Amino acid sequence: MPIEPILLIHGGAGDITDARVPGKLEGMKKSLRSAIEHLIPANGGEGSSLDAVEAAVRSMECDENFNAGYGACLNLDGKAEVEASIMEGDKLRAGCVTLIHDIMHPISVARYVMQKTQHTFLGGSAAQKFALDQGFEQMADGSLVTDDARRALQEFKDRQAKGLDTIFARTELDAEKSQDKEPVGESGSTVGAVAIDTKGNIAVATSTGGITGKVSGRIGDTPLLGCGTYADNQIGGVSTTGHGETIMRFNLAQKILAKIQYGNKTAQQATEEACKEMTERLVGTGGAITIDAKGQVGIYWTSKRMAYAYVKSGKIFYGINHNEQFEEEL
């Protein structure tokens, strides 16, 4: 039986302030509207879950409301080192990249790794050279850096100088935050997308700028299969967001899929249980979006907020707070 196609995205989980909520919600709706044609073509043709997740993430990589591509957070040297992964659940092909810079769409570079090489993961200068060899534009130094990212890095350095806690570094900063009065909260505004098409093909894409104040060369959960991204048509697909070191150590994406496969959990049960167990065990917070092989959706987070949205049956459903969801026509 044909499966109803669904496109589900997230715009990051963490200490998202009130001032940033409208931009995230609008950015996600724009992302869905730009990508849904790839999943549900207007001409009635065959959609592609892989094309849909890439398009959705590309849209958010162009939007400074998200920590991916333009708007990525900065390392201690003031540079934006970005990373991404993409995976399809039929043959379990995947592409991952890390430590690339001044390239707007790392998610597309990851797809090129998947489709144009015999490898799965490229990093650093080799990944940068590969991207340029494939025709990706090398933007001017600092082109992806925003004023918000600069302020976030300055806040991080100020707190370090005062001997204050910087374990869970912020990736977002605006005028609502006072660095003297409020602690740095956990924030991991990674962007991600999961989709299932009418044939049951599941695809996942995830992209990020990491965390503010990271040392040069730090790699997070986003490009790691089983942590930030995983897709398997027989089980489901997951994209995660939050504190990268926590998600890596817990192997969050695989934990969710294991609950579906071996625990007979629904997508929602598996996502909620795994996120809660991660935070109980490791303190760090995060969230995940899931679509299982039956087309069921799972959304949960242990952070203060997580921005999410999905398209189903011609409507957009979206939210950023627990127990609060909105909907509107596509």
Salt bridges, closest charged atoms under 4 A:
ASP15 OD2 - ARG170 NH1 3.32
ASP15 OD2 - LYS177 NZ 3.57
ASP15 OD1 - LYS304 NZ 3.78
ASP18 OD1 - ARG305 NH2 2.68
GLU26 OE2 - LYS29 NZ 2.92
GLU46 OE1 - LYS199 NZ 3.08
ASP51 OD1 - ARG111 NH1 2.76
GLU54 OE1 - ARG111 NH1 2.72
GLU61 OE1 - HIS105 ND1 2.86
GLU88 OE2 - ARG93 NE 3.04
ASP102 OD2 - HIS101 ND1 3.06
ASP133 OD2 - LYS129 NZ 2.80
ASP141 OD2 - LYS79 NZ 3.09
ASP147 OD1 - ARG150 NH1 3.01
ASP148 OD2 - ARG20 NH1 2.93
ASP148 OD1 - ARG151 NH2 2.36
GLU155 OE1 - ARG170 NE 3.13
GLU172 OE1 - ARG20 NE 2.22
GLU172 OE1 - LYS24 NZ 3.79
ASP180 OD1 - LYS162 NZ 2.63
GLU182 OE1 - LYS177 NZ 3.02
GLU245 OE1 - ARG218 NH2 2.79
GLU245 OE1 - HIS243 NE2 3.84
GLU272 OE2 - LYS276 NZ 2.83
GLU273 OE1 - LYS259 NZ 3.29
GLU273 OE2 - LYS265 NZ 3.20
GLU277 OE2 - LYS259 NZ 2.98
GLU327 OE2 - LYS315 NZ 3.18
GLU328 OE1 - LYS29 NZ 3.16
GLU328 OE2 - ARG33 NH2 2.72
